Amino acid sequence: MFLTLLRHVSRAPSARARGCLGATGLGILRRIVKVIKSQPTVEGAGVRLHRAIGFSEPEVYDPFLLLDDFRSHRPDHYIKGFPWHPHRGIETITYVLRGTVNHGDSMGNRGTIAPGDVQWMTAGRGIIHQEMPKGDSDGAMHGFQLWANLPAAHKMMPPRYQEVLAAEIPEVTAPDGTVVKVIAGNYGGAAGPVRDIVIDPLYLDIQMRPGSSFELPVTPGHTTLAYVIGGQAYFGTGDETYSYPVAGVGYFDTDLPKFIENGHLVLFGDGDLVRTTTEDAPARFLVISGRPIKEPIAWRGPIVMNTQEELQTAFAELQDGTFLKQD
């Protein structure tokens, strides 16, 4: 459980506090609605990681359900991995920066996700798989796993993989020197190699120099998140420190910096532009955006459906051996 520090004074919600928008010369600037400090948790067979979203309120982050940060330099924190387990009704997206993840599944697939690689797995009607991390020569294992929901019409689609090698991910350098890796979606004339995803996602890995300002076009109406994985930056105008809540800090934490630092996630309000600024330090962050599904969510563990009845059916099928479906 984590506490929420509300960074605003008691008054009727202003346009800014509601995540509403300010016009810029190029578009409608997205304001910060909420900042979440990722929280330590233990998952799988004992993997110690930090979870940014996935504790509660899945409708707030729709279509995204969970974001785990499993960066560590201690093999005992991750080596037991995520042994065989099921998924249904979602997509899992694994992005590795250091170390490797060996995976296998009930369809007979086997492989290794290496640094810079992405595995976009659509569980659909059901799959059983395992993911086993292994550190690099320094013992470091750095990676992230995102879960995205599937709409009811696609929850029982055949499972599939999109395996993307680091060399297949285009990089675009913006005029200010910002480097953008395009995993999914489009930026600067480059299209990410992950295609044909129901939620029409944007997934970018962005690195900014000190003293830079970067503006990113995003689709209006899509849920948009930024997760800082290095350095620090501020988002929006930089004058919003007291206008949004911060989850994961104590009530007596009075340090209210304008910069968002490593291990913090930003949820934006609506608009078509995200502005990010650095000053003395560089910054690296993931931007994740997608079309909300706006359907009921019935979620237990690795299975996400629309109703409790569908959830009960899935777990009953696990017990009686009928979980995996054939064409």
C-alpha positions in Angstrom: 0.0 0.0 0.0 1.3 3.5 -0.7 0.2 6.9 0.3 -0.7 9.8 -1.9 0.6 13.3 -1.5 -1.8 15.8 -3.0 0.1 18.7 -4.6 -2.6 21.3 -4.7 -4.5 23.6 -2.4 -8.2 23.0 -1.5 -10.3 24.6 -4.2 -12.5 23.7 -7.1 -10.5 21.8 -9.7 -9.0 24.1 -12.2 -8.4 23.2 -15.8 -4.8 22.5 -15.0 -5.6 20.3 -12.0 -8.0 18.3 -14.1 -5.2 17.6 -16.6 -6.8 20.0 -19.1 -4.8 21.9 -21.6 -2.9 24.9 -22.6 -2.5 25.9 -26.2 0.9 26.2 -27.7 2.0 27.4 -31.1 2.1 23.8 -32.3 -0.7 22.0 -30.5 -2.6 21.4 -27.2 -0.1 20.7 -24.5 -0.8 17.8 -22.2 -0.7 18.6 -18.5 0.4 16.2 -15.7 -2.6 14.5 -14.0 -0.6 12.3 -11.7 3.0 11.2 -10.9 3.6 7.7 -9.5 6.8 6.6 -7.7 7.4 3.0 -8.6 7.1 0.7 -5.6 9.3 -2.4 -4.7 7.5 -5.7 -5.0 8.2 -9.4 -5.4 6.9 -11.3 -8.4 7.3 -14.6 -10.1 9.5 -17.0 -8.2 11.0 -14.3 -6.1 12.1 -11.5 -8.5 12.5 -8.2 -6.8 11.3 -5.4 -9.0 9.7 -2.0 -8.9 6.1 -1.6 -10.1 4.9 1.7 -11.5 1.3 0.7 -12.2 -0.6 -2.5 -11.5 -1.6 -2.1 -7.9 -5.1 -0.6 -8.4 -7.3 1.6 -10.6 -6.7 -0.1 -14.0 -9.4 2.0 -15.6 -7.3 5.1 -15.0 -4.5 3.8 -17.2 -6.7 2.0 -19.8 -5.6 0.2 -22.0 -2.5 -0.3 -19.9 -2.6 -2.6 -16.9 0.9 -3.0 -15.4 4.4 -1.6 -15.8 7.2 -3.4 -14.0 10.8 -2.2 -13.8 13.2 -5.1 -13.2 16.5 -3.3 -13.1 19.1 -4.8 -10.7 22.8 -5.5 -10.3 22.2 -8.4 -7.9 21.6 -11.8 -9.5 19.8 -13.1 -6.4 17.1 -10.4 -7.1 16.1 -11.9 -10.5 17.7 -15.2 -11.2 14.7 -17.3 -10.1 12.7 -15.6 -12.9 9.2 -16.2 -13.9 8.7 -20.0 -14.4 5.8 -21.5 -16.4 2.6 -19.5 -16.0 -0.5 -18.7 -18.0 -1.9 -15.6 -19.6 -5.2 -14.9 -21.3 -6.8 -11.7 -22.5 -3.8 -9.4 -22.6 -0.5 -8.5 -24.3 2.8 -8.6 -22.5 5.6 -6.4 -23.9 9.2 -7.0 -22.7 12.0 -4.5 -23.4 15.5 -5.5 -22.3 18.4 -3.0 -21.9 21.1 -5.2 -20.1 21.3 -8.9 -19.6 19.1 -11.4 -21.4 15.7 -13.1 -20.9 15.3 -16.7 -22.1 11.7 -17.6 -22.9 9.7 -20.6 -24.0 6.0 -21.3 -24.4 3.3 -23.9 -24.9 3.4 -23.4 -28.7 7.0 -24.7 -28.8 8.6 -21.3 -29.2 12.1 -20.8 -27.7 14.4 -17.8 -27.8 16.4 -15.1 -26.0 15.6 -11.4 -25.7 19.0 -9.6 -25.8 19.9 -6.0 -25.0 17.8 -3.6 -27.1 15.3 -6.3 -28.1 11.6 -6.3 -27.7 9.1 -9.2 -27.4 5.5 -8.2 -28.0 3.4 -11.3 -27.0 -0.3 -11.4 -27.6 -1.7 -14.0 -25.2 -5.2 -13.9 -26.7 -7.2 -17.0 -25.9 -4.4 -18.4 -23.8 -0.7 -19.3 -23.6 1.6 -20.8 -21.0 5.1 -19.5 -21.0 8.2 -18.8 -18.9 10.7 -15.9 -18.8 14.1 -16.5 -17.2 16.4 -13.5 -16.7 20.2 -13.7 -16.9 22.6 -10.9 -16.0 25.4 -9.6 -18.2 29.1 -10.0 -17.3 28.7 -7.4 -14.6 25.6 -9.2 -13.1 23.3 -6.5 -14.4 19.7 -7.2 -15.6 17.8 -4.2 -16.8 14.4 -4.5 -18.4 10.8 -3.5 -18.3 7.5 -5.4 -18.8 4.3 -3.7 -19.8 0.9 -5.3 -19.9 -1.7 -4.0 -22.3 -5.4 -5.1 -22.2 -7.3 -6.6 -25.2 -10.9 -5.6 -26.0 -13.6 -8.2 -25.6 -13.7 -8.9 -29.4 -10.0 -9.9 -29.4 -9.5 -11.6 -26.0 -9.9 -15.0 -27.5 -7.8 -14.4 -30.6 -5.0 -16.9 -31.4 -1.8 -16.1 -29.5 1.1 -14.7 -31.4 4.5 -13.1 -31.0 6.3 -10.2 -32.5 10.0 -10.6 -31.9 12.0 -7.4 -32.6 15.8 -7.2 -32.6 17.6 -4.1 -31.5 18.9 -3.5 -35.0 15.3 -3.4 -36.4 14.3 -0.5 -34.1 14.8 2.8 -36.0 16.4 5.8 -34.3 15.5 9.4 -35.1 17.6 12.4 -33.9 15.6 15.5 -33.3 17.0 19.0 -34.1 17.9 19.5 -30.4 19.9 16.2 -30.3 17.2 14.2 -28.6 17.4 10.5 -29.8 14.2 8.6 -30.2 14.0 4.9 -30.6 10.6 4.0 -32.2 9.4 0.6 -31.0 5.8 1.0 -32.0 3.9 3.8 -33.7 5.5 6.7 -35.6 7.9 9.5 -35.0 9.8 11.8 -37.3 9.0 9.8 -40.4 10.1 6.5 -38.8 7.6 3.6 -38.1 8.3 1.2 -35.4 8.6 -2.5 -36.3 5.8 -3.6 -34.0 2.6 -3.6 -36.2 -1.1 -4.5 -36.2 -1.7 -4.0 -32.5 -5.3 -3.4 -31.5 -4.8 -0.5 -29.2 -2.8 1.5 -31.8 0.2 2.0 -29.5 3.1 4.4 -29.4 6.1 3.0 -27.6 9.3 5.2 -27.6 12.6 5.1 -25.8 13.8 8.8 -25.6 17.2 10.1 -24.6 17.7 13.9 -24.1 20.9 15.9 -23.6 21.2 18.5 -20.8 19.7 21.9 -21.6 17.2 20.5 -24.2 13.5 21.0 -24.9 11.6 18.3 -26.8 8.0 18.3 -28.1 6.4 15.0 -29.0 3.1 14.8 -31.0 0.7 12.3 -29.6 -2.8 11.2 -30.6 -5.6 13.1 -28.8 -7.8 10.8 -26.7 -5.1 8.2 -26.2 -3.9 7.4 -22.7 -0.3 8.6 -22.5 2.4 7.8 -19.9 6.1 8.7 -19.5 8.4 6.6 -17.3 11.7 8.1 -16.4 14.6 5.5 -16.4 17.6 7.9 -16.1 18.4 11.4 -15.2 15.7 13.9 -14.7 13.4 16.2 -16.6 10.2 18.2 -16.2 7.1 17.7 -18.3 4.7 20.4 -19.5 5.5 24.0 -18.5 7.5 23.2 -15.3 5.2 25.4 -13.1 2.8 22.7 -12.1 4.6 21.3 -9.0 1.6 21.8 -6.7 -1.2 21.0 -9.2 -1.0 17.2 -9.3 -1.0 14.3 -6.8 2.1 12.1 -6.3 1.5 8.5 -5.4 4.1 6.4 -3.6 5.5 9.1 -1.2 4.7 9.9 2.4 2.5 12.7 3.7 5.5 14.2 5.4 7.7 14.3 2.3 7.9 18.1 1.7 10.4 18.0 -1.1 8.4 19.1 -4.2 10.9 19.4 -7.1 9.7 20.2 -10.5 11.9 17.5 -12.0 10.6 14.0 -12.5 13.4 11.5 -11.7 14.4 7.9 -12.3 11.7 5.4 -11.3 8.7 7.8 -11.6 5.8 7.6 -14.0 3.8 10.5 -15.3 0.1 10.2 -16.4 -0.9 13.0 -18.7 -4.2 14.6 -19.4 -5.6 14.9 -22.9 -4.0 16.9 -25.8 -1.8 16.3 -28.8 1.6 17.4 -27.5 4.0 16.3 -24.7 6.7 18.8 -23.9 9.8 17.7 -22.0 12.7 19.9 -20.8 16.1 19.1 -19.2 18.4 21.6 -17.5 21.7 20.5 -15.9 21.2 16.7 -16.3 20.3 14.5 -19.2 17.2 12.3 -19.2 16.0 9.0 -20.5 12.4 8.0 -20.4 9.9 5.7 -22.1 6.7 7.1 -23.6 3.8 4.8 -23.9 0.5 5.7 -25.4 -2.6 3.8 -26.6 -6.3 3.9 -27.4 -8.5 3.3 -24.3 -10.7 0.2 -24.5 -13.4 1.5 -22.1 -14.7 -1.9 -21.2 -15.2 -3.7 -17.8 -12.1 -5.3 -16.4 -12.1 -8.6 -14.5 -8.5 -9.3 -13.5 -6.9 -11.9 -11.4 -3.2 -12.6 -11.6 -2.1 -13.2 -15.2 -5.6 -13.4 -16.7 -7.7 -10.4 -17.6 -11.2 -10.7 -18.9 -14.4 -8.6 -19.0 -16.6 -10.5 -16.5 -16.2 -12.6 -13.3 -17.8 -15.4 -15.2 -15.2 -15.4 -17.9 -12.5 -15.2 -15.3 -13.9 -18.2 -13.4 -14.1 -20.1 -16.7 -10.5 -19.4 -17.5 -9.3 -20.7 -14.1 -11.6 -23.7 -14.3 -10.0 -24.6 -17.7 -6.6 -24.3 -16.1 -7.6 -26.9 -13.6 -9.2 -29.3 -16.0 -6.5 -29.0 -18.7 -8.6 -27.3 -21.4 -7.1 -23.8 -21.1 -5.0 -24.1 -24.3 -7.1 -23.9 -27.4 -6.5 -25.2 -30.9 -7.5 -23.7 -34.2 
